[in-house]
Amino acid sequence: MKTQKLILLSLLLLLPLCGLSAKRALVVGISKYPQDKGELSWPIIHGANDVTIIKPILEKQGFAVTALINQKATATNIRKALATLVKKAQKSDIIYFHFSGHGQPVEDVSGDEADGWDEAIIPYDALKRFKKGVYTGKKHILDDEIGVYVNALRRKIGPKGMVYVVLDACHMGSASRADDADDEAVFCRGTNVGFSKTSKPFVPKIDSRSNMRLTKKANWGNACFLEACRAYQSNYEAKFNGTYYGPLTYYVCRVLSKHSLSNGNTWVELVRRLMNADRRLSRQNMVVEKSY
């Protein structure tokens, strides 16, 4: 009896420790951007479709998933959800943030970008152009801001934790693609016009790297960004089994349906291999940024 009590007491003492490590995810997908602002409106795409395939896969792997789709994916709600991830994060957690929607280059005002342009994800309520008295860009979520959330997460989860960020968007694009099949429409998740308060024309810097290094610190968790294309390229949706998805999302799902999302690089390289093998994606290159 005494031995049983000691075992029970030990288990009770371990319960708080077990609660310190968790898998947490935020997935955002936008298809139906508002269409009532004329030239300031973003085209309709199929980002919400991506959520329908990634969310159940993450849940099957034990992630607690928060999903923001279409009108719920406002700038305020995305920022609140990211802040909540930071607040709840504990030592050794695995964190996953996924965005499927439009992306756009934004004129850099902080001076930290060599080419003069930041990159931004586009929430449901962000508009496409600067217009004085109508929209000044405050609902664009810049890469700098995402970096603040990611670094806060890395500090909280510690060296045994991991942060993954998957961005199935692009930061420039065009209206057509010469090698599309005749029976497929063209849906591009971005624009070749930068967001600028000074009407500065966007001229992309050609950076051909497919791998980049993130800052590594001894007491921080590692981080890995998967991006659908290079900053100067377009990210086009593709049709799989009759439905449009972001190609990065689709292949992430293909891999994660068979491999665990853990603190490793194997599954990331499998995604890249599938992206490279899809001839429809010959004009875009997946980019991986990681700290390990």
C-alpha positions in Angstrom: 0.0 0.0 0.0 2.9 2.4 0.9 4.5 1.7 -2.5 1.3 2.4 -4.3 0.9 5.7 -2.5 4.5 6.7 -3.4 3.8 5.9 -7.1 0.6 7.9 -7.1 2.3 10.8 -5.4 5.1 10.7 -8.0 2.5 10.7 -10.9 0.7 13.7 -9.3 4.0 15.6 -9.1 4.7 14.9 -12.7 1.4 16.1 -14.0 2.4 19.8 -14.0 5.6 19.0 -15.8 3.7 17.0 -18.5 1.5 20.1 -19.2 4.5 22.2 -20.0 5.0 20.7 -23.5 2.3 21.0 -26.1 1.7 21.3 -29.9 -0.1 24.5 -30.8 -1.1 25.7 -34.3 -2.6 28.7 -35.9 -3.8 28.3 -39.5 -5.2 31.1 -41.6 -6.8 30.8 -45.0 -8.5 33.5 -47.1 -10.4 33.0 -50.4 -13.1 35.6 -50.5 -11.5 39.0 -50.0 -14.1 41.8 -50.0 -14.9 43.0 -53.5 -16.6 46.3 -52.8 -13.5 48.6 -53.0 -12.9 48.6 -56.7 -9.2 48.7 -57.6 -8.3 48.6 -53.9 -9.9 45.1 -53.6 -7.8 41.9 -53.7 -8.8 39.2 -56.2 -10.7 36.1 -55.0 -8.4 33.0 -54.6 -8.7 29.7 -52.8 -6.7 30.1 -49.6 -9.6 28.7 -47.4 -9.3 25.4 -49.2 -5.8 25.0 -47.7 -7.2 25.1 -44.2 -9.6 22.2 -45.0 -6.6 19.9 -45.7 -4.0 21.1 -43.2 -6.1 21.4 -40.1 -7.2 17.7 -39.8 -3.6 16.6 -40.4 -2.3 18.8 -37.6 -5.1 17.7 -35.3 -4.3 14.0 -36.0 -0.7 14.7 -34.9 -1.9 16.1 -31.6 -1.9 19.9 -32.3 -4.5 22.2 -30.7 -5.5 24.1 -33.8 -7.0 27.6 -34.1 -8.3 28.3 -37.6 -9.2 31.7 -39.0 -11.0 31.6 -42.4 -12.2 34.4 -44.7 -14.0 37.2 -42.8 -12.6 35.9 -39.5 -9.0 36.3 -40.7 -8.9 40.1 -40.1 -5.7 41.8 -39.2 -6.9 42.2 -35.6 -7.9 38.6 -35.2 -4.6 37.3 -36.7 -2.6 39.6 -34.4 -4.6 38.5 -31.4 -4.2 34.8 -32.3 -0.4 35.2 -32.7 -0.3 37.1 -29.3 -2.3 34.2 -27.7 0.2 31.7 -29.1 3.0 33.6 -27.4 1.1 33.9 -24.1 0.3 30.2 -24.0 3.7 28.9 -25.2 5.6 26.8 -22.7 9.0 25.2 -22.7 9.6 22.5 -25.4 6.4 23.3 -27.3 6.1 22.8 -31.0 4.4 25.8 -32.7 3.1 25.9 -36.2 1.8 29.0 -38.0 0.3 28.7 -41.5 -0.9 31.5 -43.8 -2.6 30.9 -47.2 -3.7 34.1 -48.9 -2.3 37.1 -50.8 1.2 38.6 -50.2 2.6 41.9 -51.2 5.9 43.9 -51.1 5.6 47.0 -48.9 7.9 50.1 -49.1 10.3 49.8 -46.2 10.2 52.7 -43.7 12.5 51.2 -41.0 15.6 51.0 -43.2 16.3 47.3 -42.5 15.7 46.0 -46.0 18.6 46.2 -48.5 16.2 46.5 -51.5 13.9 49.0 -49.8 10.9 46.6 -49.6 9.4 44.6 -46.7 7.2 41.6 -47.4 3.6 41.4 -46.0 0.8 38.9 -45.6 -2.6 40.3 -46.5 -5.4 39.8 -44.0 -9.1 39.7 -45.0 -9.6 43.5 -44.3 -6.3 44.8 -45.9 -6.6 46.7 -49.1 -4.3 46.6 -52.2 -3.3 50.2 -52.6 -2.5 53.2 -50.4 -5.2 55.8 -50.6 -5.1 58.9 -48.4 -8.1 59.0 -46.1 -9.1 55.5 -47.0 -6.3 53.0 -46.3 -2.7 53.6 -45.1 -1.5 50.1 -44.7 -2.0 49.4 -41.0 -3.7 46.1 -41.7 -0.8 44.7 -43.7 1.2 42.3 -41.5 4.9 42.8 -42.3 7.6 40.2 -42.1 9.2 42.4 -39.4 6.1 42.0 -37.2 5.9 38.2 -37.8 9.5 38.1 -36.8 8.7 39.8 -33.5 6.1 37.1 -32.7 8.4 34.3 -33.8 11.3 35.5 -31.7 9.0 35.9 -28.7 7.9 32.3 -29.2 11.5 31.0 -29.5 12.4 32.7 -26.2 9.5 31.1 -24.4 9.8 27.5 -25.8 13.5 27.3 -25.2 16.1 25.1 -26.9 14.0 22.0 -27.0 11.1 23.7 -28.7 10.4 24.4 -32.4 8.6 27.1 -34.4 7.4 26.4 -38.0 6.0 29.1 -40.2 4.5 28.1 -43.6 3.7 31.0 -45.9 1.7 30.0 -49.0 1.6 33.5 -50.5 3.8 35.5 -52.8 5.1 39.1 -52.8 4.8 39.8 -56.6 2.9 38.3 -59.5 1.3 38.8 -62.9 -2.0 38.3 -64.5 -1.2 35.3 -66.8 1.2 32.4 -67.1 2.1 31.1 -70.6 2.4 27.4 -69.7 -1.0 27.0 -68.0 -3.3 24.2 -69.3 -6.1 25.6 -71.4 -8.8 24.3 -69.0 -7.3 25.8 -65.9 -7.8 29.4 -64.7 -4.8 31.3 -63.3 -4.9 32.3 -59.6 -1.9 34.2 -58.3 -1.5 34.9 -54.6 0.0 38.3 -54.8 0.7 41.3 -57.0 3.6 42.9 -58.9 2.6 46.3 -57.6 4.2 47.3 -54.3 2.3 49.0 -51.5 3.8 52.5 -51.3 2.7 55.8 -49.7 5.1 57.6 -52.0 4.0 55.8 -55.3 7.5 54.3 -55.4 7.6 51.6 -58.2 8.4 48.1 -57.0 11.6 46.7 -58.6 12.3 43.3 -57.2 15.8 42.3 -56.1 16.8 39.0 -57.7 17.9 36.8 -54.8 18.3 33.3 -56.1 18.9 31.6 -52.7 16.6 28.8 -51.8 18.1 28.4 -48.2 18.7 31.2 -45.7 19.9 31.3 -42.1 17.9 32.6 -39.2 19.5 33.9 -36.0 20.4 31.1 -33.5 20.7 31.8 -29.8 21.6 29.3 -27.1 18.4 29.7 -25.0 16.0 30.0 -27.9 14.1 27.4 -29.7 14.8 26.8 -33.4 12.7 28.2 -36.1 12.0 27.2 -39.7 10.1 29.2 -42.4 8.8 27.5 -45.5 7.9 29.9 -48.3 6.1 29.0 -51.5 8.5 31.1 -53.7 11.3 33.5 -53.8 10.5 37.2 -53.1 10.7 38.1 -56.8 8.6 35.2 -58.0 4.9 34.6 -58.3 3.1 31.8 -56.3 0.3 30.3 -58.4 -2.4 28.0 -57.1 -2.6 24.6 -58.7 -5.5 22.2 -59.2 -5.2 18.8 -57.4 -8.0 16.3 -57.8 -10.3 19.0 -59.3 -9.8 21.5 -56.5 -7.4 24.5 -56.3 -4.9 24.7 -53.4 -1.7 26.5 -52.7 1.0 24.2 -54.0 3.1 24.5 -50.9 0.2 23.6 -48.6 -0.8 20.7 -50.7 2.7 19.2 -50.6 3.1 19.9 -46.9 -0.1 17.9 -46.4 1.2 15.1 -48.6 4.3 14.8 -46.5 2.8 15.3 -43.1 0.1 12.7 -43.8 3.0 10.2 -43.5 5.7 11.9 -41.4 5.5 13.5 -38.0 6.0 17.2 -37.7 8.9 17.2 -35.3 12.2 19.0 -34.6 13.9 17.8 -37.8 14.6 18.7 -41.4 13.7 15.5 -43.2 10.0 16.4 -43.8 10.9 19.9 -45.0 13.2 18.5 -47.7 10.6 16.0 -48.8 8.2 18.9 -49.4 10.8 20.7 -51.5 11.4 17.6 -53.5 7.7 17.3 -54.4 7.5 21.0 -55.3 10.5 20.7 -57.6 9.0 17.6 -59.3 5.8 19.4 -60.2 6.4 20.9 -63.7 3.6 23.4 -63.1 5.8 25.1 -60.5 8.9 25.4 -62.7 8.8 29.2 -62.4 8.9 29.3 -58.6 11.3 28.0 -56.1 10.4 27.1 -52.5 12.5 28.9 -49.9 13.5 27.6 -46.5 14.8 29.8 -43.7 16.0 28.0 -40.6 18.1 28.5 -37.5 19.6 25.0 -37.4 
